[in-house]
Amino acid sequence: MHVDERKKLFKKVECKMIELPWYAQEYIERSRRKLSPNTLLNYCLDYIAFFDWLVVEGFFRGTRIDLPISVLENLRPDDIQRFGDFLAIENTNSIDTVARKLSAIKSLFHYLSQVAEDEYNYPYLKRNVMVKVEIEKEKITIEKKAARIEQKILLDDEIFEFRLFVAEGFQGTCSGNKRILHSHMKNRERDLALVSLILGSGVRVSEALSLDLDEIDSLKAKISVTRKGNKKDSVTISDIALQDLQAYLQVRKERYRVGDSQPAVFLSLPTGPLGTVGRLTVRGAQKMLDRYVDSFGKPALTIHKLRHTFATKFHKENNDLAMLKEQLGHEDMNTTMIYTHIGSEDRRNSVNKADS
């Protein structure tokens, strides 16, 4: 994630953090160096939901921000189970989403009971109900995960067809909407370059959007990206991704009215009364992709699924998990292993045809 994006997210965290009781604010503040701003923001939202539920359920007669730590100390496992049921039934959260939110609460309780101490060297929380709570996660096999991914990615000829649709086909579908057509014609080269870059390298969307001009090595067809944990890595990109990127860079300066002081590769069109140009955000990139995938007939395709598309194609063509793991920047080979199961049905059918 680029430093500018991190700063924006940390500002959002600070805005949400002040809506929490003092002890939750302290935990968020102490976790700034260890956890990503995305995680901290999710924690803030999860805690707001939890404390609001406690107030609505009558555990405390007051406001969320004044909720005393003694309320947490007196909770029972059944109370946490009821909150989990509320998330699942009233808020229609999935099993894994409920598990993530309860894990966030568990982290807070651990800090309050095991790490933080008052002026007398006693823990803030003397009784931690969360140690008695079992967090249920969806039991899903790697084959089932692979099947889910396979339904939402581009396969085989669809990859070429989708790139061509972004470059040429979409224009015909929006000819009746002048606003959308104008936006598309302004951003077409940028959109194609971003789509091609992820399809031709497998980088995460955050890595692609954090890319600066001086991190592109056109001669070696490589880009320098910042992986999770702020680790720098050199990633090879395909020839067609490089071509589309270079075509975009030729129009970038004039199209987006930026000078040499703007280092970001992927930019948004000028917005606001001052016509400010900024780095394209993940949300902006997904909204951009949504327009294309709906018209293309692949509505389940997200910006992240382009990465899965690359990985599936790479494994199918090279059958080299170690190389794929390095290309994707995975820490654990088990994460990369999922791509051995995507498209396995096609391989079985090919073997059966060859046998018959």
GULUMDO-858855 format. One line per 4 residues: number of its first residue (from 1); for each residue z, y, x of C-alpha. Coordinates in Angstrom, 3 decimals, always signed. Layout:
N
NUM	Z:Y:X ~ ... $
# end
This chain:
356
1	+0.000:+0.000:+0.000 ~ -0.929:+3.433:+1.321 ~ +1.887:+5.828:+2.239 ~ +0.799:+8.355:-0.442 $
5	+0.936:+5.685:-3.144 ~ +4.385:+4.561:-1.913 ~ +5.672:+8.138:-2.142 ~ +4.409:+8.478:-5.713 $
9	+6.052:+5.203:-6.701 ~ +9.343:+6.160:-5.037 ~ +9.304:+9.404:-7.046 ~ +8.925:+7.332:-10.221 $
13	+11.843:+5.184:-9.072 ~ +13.988:+8.282:-8.539 ~ +13.127:+9.569:-12.032 ~ +14.131:+6.267:-13.634 $
17	+17.129:+5.676:-11.367 ~ +19.009:+8.721:-12.691 ~ +18.942:+7.150:-16.163 ~ +21.188:+4.317:-14.932 $
21	+24.983:+4.052:-14.505 ~ +26.278:+5.036:-11.058 ~ +26.693:+1.486:-9.772 ~ +23.117:+0.513:-10.657 $
25	+21.887:+3.738:-9.029 ~ +23.776:+2.792:-5.887 ~ +22.182:-0.669:-5.794 ~ +18.664:+0.776:-6.188 $
29	+19.356:+3.344:-3.462 ~ +20.732:+0.707:-1.068 ~ +17.678:-1.508:-1.677 ~ +15.031:+1.096:-0.814 $
33	+14.465:-0.242:+2.695 ~ +14.388:-3.909:+1.681 ~ +12.389:-3.911:-1.547 ~ +8.976:-2.507:-2.408 $
37	+8.779:+0.568:-4.676 ~ +7.008:-1.568:-7.304 ~ +9.939:-4.002:-7.348 ~ +12.484:-1.173:-7.487 $
41	+10.663:+0.461:-10.393 ~ +10.613:-2.840:-12.288 ~ +14.336:-3.271:-11.573 ~ +15.050:+0.182:-13.011 $
45	+13.104:-0.609:-16.181 ~ +14.784:-4.024:-16.494 ~ +18.268:-2.498:-16.107 ~ +17.502:+0.228:-18.654 $
49	+16.476:-2.443:-21.162 ~ +19.605:-4.518:-20.410 ~ +22.077:-1.632:-20.674 ~ +20.410:-0.339:-23.841 $
53	+20.797:-3.800:-25.365 ~ +24.489:-3.833:-24.451 ~ +24.969:-0.473:-26.196 ~ +23.026:-1.513:-29.315 $
57	+24.971:-4.788:-29.507 ~ +28.258:-2.895:-29.446 ~ +29.588:-3.899:-26.026 ~ +30.169:-0.190:-25.345 $
61	+30.421:+2.810:-27.647 ~ +28.704:+5.447:-25.581 ~ +25.544:+6.199:-23.680 ~ +23.747:+3.931:-21.252 $
65	+24.497:+6.081:-18.221 ~ +28.249:+5.999:-18.973 ~ +28.435:+2.227:-19.425 ~ +31.457:+1.129:-17.324 $
69	+31.314:-1.733:-14.872 ~ +34.145:-3.439:-16.787 ~ +31.648:-4.251:-19.550 ~ +29.650:-6.351:-17.078 $
73	+32.817:-8.056:-15.876 ~ +33.719:-9.214:-19.386 ~ +30.334:-10.643:-20.342 ~ +30.045:-14.369:-21.110 $
77	+27.147:-16.723:-20.363 ~ +26.339:-16.773:-24.103 ~ +25.859:-13.007:-24.026 ~ +23.277:-13.276:-21.254 $
81	+21.589:-16.087:-23.187 ~ +21.384:-13.835:-26.251 ~ +19.804:-11.090:-24.161 ~ +17.269:-13.629:-22.897 $
85	+16.524:-14.617:-26.494 ~ +16.085:-10.942:-27.389 ~ +13.524:-10.539:-24.585 ~ +11.652:-13.671:-25.628 $
89	+11.715:-13.259:-29.419 ~ +12.008:-9.529:-30.157 ~ +10.034:-8.300:-27.134 ~ +7.726:-11.374:-27.072 $
93	+8.115:-11.813:-23.307 ~ +6.867:-15.026:-21.706 ~ +9.244:-17.547:-20.114 ~ +8.325:-16.323:-16.641 $
97	+8.762:-12.648:-17.618 ~ +12.216:-13.364:-19.049 ~ +13.045:-15.256:-15.852 ~ +11.942:-12.301:-13.722 $
101	+14.053:-9.830:-15.729 ~ +17.130:-12.074:-15.604 ~ +16.624:-12.525:-11.860 ~ +16.661:-8.749:-11.486 $
105	+19.974:-8.612:-13.329 ~ +21.284:-11.463:-11.185 ~ +20.445:-9.459:-8.050 ~ +22.429:-6.488:-9.365 $
109	+25.447:-8.656:-10.217 ~ +25.302:-10.278:-6.768 ~ +25.398:-6.870:-5.105 ~ +28.302:-5.702:-7.259 $
113	+30.362:-8.869:-6.716 ~ +29.462:-9.887:-3.138 ~ +28.327:-6.807:-1.225 ~ +29.722:-3.550:-2.626 $
117	+33.409:-2.698:-2.083 ~ +35.702:-0.001:-3.434 ~ +38.084:+2.133:-1.336 ~ +40.588:-0.757:-1.280 $
121	+37.982:-3.211:+0.055 ~ +37.756:-5.067:-3.233 ~ +34.383:-5.933:-4.793 ~ +33.184:-3.682:-7.595 $
125	+32.775:-6.715:-9.819 ~ +35.528:-9.323:-9.643 ~ +33.854:-11.757:-12.035 ~ +30.122:-12.516:-11.876 $
129	+28.907:-14.129:-15.079 ~ +25.378:-14.528:-13.688 ~ +26.442:-17.389:-11.388 ~ +26.908:-19.461:-14.543 $
133	+23.497:-18.597:-15.987 ~ +20.576:-20.938:-15.384 ~ +17.290:-19.108:-15.333 ~ +14.545:-21.143:-16.945 $
137	+11.038:-20.853:-15.543 ~ +7.868:-22.268:-16.991 ~ +7.147:-25.696:-15.556 ~ +3.515:-25.636:-14.611 $
141	+1.595:-27.863:-12.237 ~ -0.720:-26.480:-9.594 ~ -3.607:-28.102:-11.476 ~ -2.678:-26.202:-14.643 $
145	-2.401:-22.938:-12.702 ~ -5.816:-23.579:-11.220 ~ -7.277:-24.275:-14.675 ~ -5.912:-20.982:-15.970 $
149	-7.408:-19.062:-13.053 ~ -10.750:-20.840:-13.390 ~ -11.128:-19.575:-16.969 ~ -10.709:-15.951:-15.860 $
153	-12.851:-15.636:-12.707 ~ -16.521:-15.403:-11.842 ~ -18.095:-18.697:-10.834 ~ -21.308:-19.439:-8.923 $
157	-24.242:-17.337:-10.256 ~ -21.887:-15.086:-12.237 ~ -20.815:-13.397:-8.984 ~ -24.336:-12.162:-8.199 $
161	-24.983:-11.359:-11.871 ~ -21.823:-9.261:-12.228 ~ -22.522:-7.253:-9.086 ~ -26.059:-6.599:-10.365 $
165	-24.648:-5.626:-13.762 ~ -22.379:-2.990:-12.191 ~ -25.280:-1.684:-10.094 ~ -27.986:-1.657:-12.777 $
169	-27.187:-3.423:-16.056 ~ -24.238:-1.406:-17.362 ~ -26.297:+1.762:-17.602 ~ -28.359:+0.254:-20.413 $
173	-25.304:-0.769:-22.443 ~ -23.806:+2.725:-22.547 ~ -26.950:+4.821:-22.994 ~ -25.726:+5.882:-26.442 $
177	-22.410:+7.233:-25.139 ~ -23.064:+10.287:-22.983 ~ -19.461:+10.586:-21.750 ~ -19.275:+6.999:-20.495 $
181	-22.801:+7.172:-19.088 ~ -21.983:+10.384:-17.206 ~ -18.823:+8.842:-15.738 ~ -20.707:+5.695:-14.756 $
185	-23.503:+7.585:-12.996 ~ -20.950:+9.670:-11.096 ~ -18.914:+6.662:-9.980 ~ -21.497:+3.866:-9.828 $
189	-21.702:+3.637:-6.030 ~ -17.921:+3.772:-5.697 ~ -17.388:+1.137:-8.392 ~ -19.947:-1.200:-6.867 $
193	-18.494:-0.718:-3.371 ~ -14.971:-1.577:-4.563 ~ -16.085:-4.615:-6.571 ~ -18.255:-5.852:-3.692 $
197	-15.496:-5.292:-1.139 ~ -12.998:-7.491:-2.988 ~ -15.645:-10.093:-3.880 ~ -16.826:-10.070:-0.250 $
201	-13.472:-10.182:+1.534 ~ -10.705:-11.287:-0.831 ~ -8.479:-8.324:+0.002 ~ -5.853:-7.305:-2.542 $
205	-6.773:-4.312:-4.677 ~ -3.845:-2.357:-3.178 ~ -5.206:-3.111:+0.300 ~ -8.701:-1.978:-0.672 $
209	-7.464:+1.241:-2.273 ~ -5.241:+2.045:+0.728 ~ -8.274:+1.896:+3.016 ~ -8.999:+5.001:+5.119 $
213	-12.331:+5.960:+6.647 ~ -11.223:+5.254:+10.222 ~ -10.241:+1.691:+9.248 ~ -13.849:+0.601:+8.697 $
217	-15.669:-1.038:+11.621 ~ -19.288:-1.216:+10.463 ~ -20.540:-2.767:+13.713 ~ -18.228:-5.776:+13.418 $
221	-18.233:-5.809:+9.587 ~ -14.434:-5.613:+9.543 ~ -11.802:-3.453:+7.899 ~ -8.201:-2.859:+8.923 $
225	-5.790:-3.414:+6.041 ~ -2.046:-3.093:+5.607 ~ -0.643:-6.382:+4.341 ~ +2.659:-6.978:+2.600 $
229	+5.513:-5.990:+4.888 ~ +3.368:-3.180:+6.362 ~ +1.668:-5.637:+8.717 ~ -1.746:-4.510:+9.965 $
233	-4.549:-7.055:+9.844 ~ -8.281:-7.100:+10.573 ~ -10.382:-8.611:+7.772 ~ -14.026:-9.650:+7.888 $
237	-16.215:-8.485:+4.986 ~ -19.551:-9.877:+3.819 ~ -22.882:-8.246:+4.684 ~ -23.532:-7.243:+1.081 $
241	-20.042:-5.749:+0.769 ~ -20.725:-3.707:+3.898 ~ -24.095:-2.554:+2.520 ~ -22.557:-1.426:-0.769 $
245	-19.702:+0.282:+1.079 ~ -22.105:+2.170:+3.339 ~ -24.237:+3.229:+0.350 ~ -21.127:+4.656:-1.307 $
249	-20.012:+6.463:+1.852 ~ -23.379:+8.210:+2.014 ~ -22.691:+9.961:-1.318 ~ -18.876:+10.096:-1.205 $
253	-18.453:+13.498:+0.435 ~ -20.872:+15.400:-1.802 ~ -20.166:+13.456:-4.998 ~ -16.387:+13.925:-4.839 $
257	-16.469:+17.337:-3.134 ~ -14.159:+16.442:-0.299 ~ -13.959:+17.586:+3.296 ~ -13.136:+15.793:+6.511 $
261	-9.408:+16.151:+5.842 ~ -9.535:+13.561:+3.011 ~ -9.139:+10.132:+4.690 ~ -9.166:+7.914:+1.589 $
265	-12.264:+5.766:+1.104 ~ -12.027:+5.235:-2.660 ~ -11.592:+8.473:-4.580 ~ -11.197:+9.550:-8.184 $
269	-13.294:+12.313:-9.706 ~ -11.753:+15.809:-9.679 ~ -9.065:+16.207:-12.366 ~ -6.929:+19.045:-13.652 $
273	-7.562:+22.805:-13.697 ~ -7.805:+22.921:-9.901 ~ -10.203:+19.992:-9.723 ~ -7.976:+17.928:-7.453 $
277	-9.505:+14.821:-5.881 ~ -7.122:+11.986:-5.050 ~ -7.073:+8.387:-3.935 ~ -8.123:+5.982:-6.688 $
281	-5.062:+4.191:-8.091 ~ -4.686:+0.527:-9.033 ~ -4.428:+1.548:-12.684 ~ -7.573:+3.637:-12.366 $
285	-9.406:+0.748:-10.708 ~ -8.426:-1.649:-13.492 ~ -9.512:+0.814:-16.196 ~ -12.818:+1.169:-14.366 $
289	-13.305:-2.599:-14.237 ~ -12.366:-2.994:-17.914 ~ -15.480:-1.081:-18.946 ~ -17.741:-3.399:-17.003 $
293	-16.134:-6.740:-17.874 ~ -16.088:-6.061:-21.615 ~ -19.824:-5.294:-21.639 ~ -20.541:-8.175:-19.264 $
297	-18.792:-10.621:-21.612 ~ -15.915:-11.559:-19.296 ~ -12.964:-9.623:-20.802 ~ -10.293:-11.753:-19.080 $
301	-11.542:-10.689:-15.629 ~ -9.032:-8.354:-13.938 ~ -9.316:-6.541:-10.633 ~ -7.009:-9.161:-9.075 $
305	-9.178:-12.016:-10.376 ~ -11.971:-10.738:-8.108 ~ -9.778:-11.880:-5.219 ~ -9.430:-15.317:-6.823 $
309	-13.216:-15.349:-7.235 ~ -13.720:-14.754:-3.525 ~ -11.168:-17.406:-2.536 ~ -12.703:-20.022:-4.831 $
313	-16.208:-19.399:-3.491 ~ -14.967:-19.329:+0.127 ~ -13.205:-22.669:-0.201 ~ -16.168:-24.251:-1.962 $
317	-18.558:-23.174:+0.801 ~ -16.344:-23.642:+3.877 ~ -13.604:-26.128:+2.924 ~ -11.334:-24.536:+5.569 $
321	-7.881:-23.741:+4.168 ~ -6.517:-22.375:+7.446 ~ -9.331:-19.837:+7.673 ~ -8.950:-18.939:+3.987 $
325	-5.187:-18.466:+4.406 ~ -5.819:-16.035:+7.250 ~ -8.544:-14.178:+5.342 ~ -6.311:-13.728:+2.269 $
329	-3.219:-12.831:+4.292 ~ -1.065:-15.549:+2.731 ~ +2.293:-16.296:+4.362 ~ +2.519:-19.808:+2.948 $
333	-0.232:-22.429:+2.995 ~ +1.052:-23.733:-0.370 ~ -0.166:-20.500:-1.963 ~ -3.646:-21.089:-0.570 $
337	-3.665:-24.719:-1.710 ~ -4.297:-23.720:-5.329 ~ -7.967:-23.061:-4.511 ~ -8.473:-26.742:-3.693 $
341	-7.976:-27.434:-7.421 ~ -10.270:-24.737:-8.833 ~ -13.694:-26.182:-9.488 ~ -12.487:-29.723:-8.750 $
345	-13.956:-30.863:-12.070 ~ -17.394:-29.695:-10.880 ~ -16.996:-31.694:-7.699 ~ -16.017:-34.802:-9.652 $
349	-19.064:-34.389:-11.893 ~ -21.314:-34.007:-8.836 ~ -19.918:-37.206:-7.322 ~ -20.380:-39.084:-10.610 $
353	-23.997:-37.875:-10.884 ~ -24.700:-38.980:-7.328 ~ -23.223:-42.396:-8.118 ~ -25.291:-42.951:-11.276 $
# end
